C-alpha cells in the first residue's frame, strides 16, 4: 500500500467479501510472507511455516461459515512512526447453517505494517483483531451472552465503588507514607 489510510478499506473488503481466488491474491499482495494473525479464536505466529497460507485458510473458512458478510470500515488511524494502522470495523456475521443466528459486532483491528523502501510500499506484517468482551461473546453465546457480560460488568463496577469506599483508609495511609509524587517534589 502506498497510502494505508486510503487503501485499507478496500483491502478489508477484498479479504472479507470476495471469492477465494481474490482473497488469495489480496493476501499475497498486501501481507508479508511471514505475517502473523491474532484473533480471539485463532492465532498464527510469524514463525509458522507458510504463515500467510495459514492466514489465507482462516479467511477462507470465515467466508465458508458466513458467505455474506456485511462489513463497514468506520475509522482508520495511522501511527506512522510505529507503523501501526488502527481500523475500526462493524460487521454482521451470520452462519449459513444457523438461519436465526447473526452477530452484529464491532472491533478494532491493529495492523503492524512493514515499510519496504525498494518499492516504497507498506505491507501487513501482523493483524490483531481486538473485540470488547460484550462483542466477542456474541460469537459464543449469541442469545444472552451480551446480557451476561453487562450484568457481570455492572456487578464488578458496583463492587469497585463499594470496595473503594470501604478501603479508603488505605488511600489515606498511602498519602501519609508518600505525601508527594516524585515528579511533584520541589528542588
Order of alpha helices (4+ residues) and beta strands (2+ residues): alpha-alpha-beta-beta-alpha-beta-beta-beta-beta-alpha-alpha-alpha
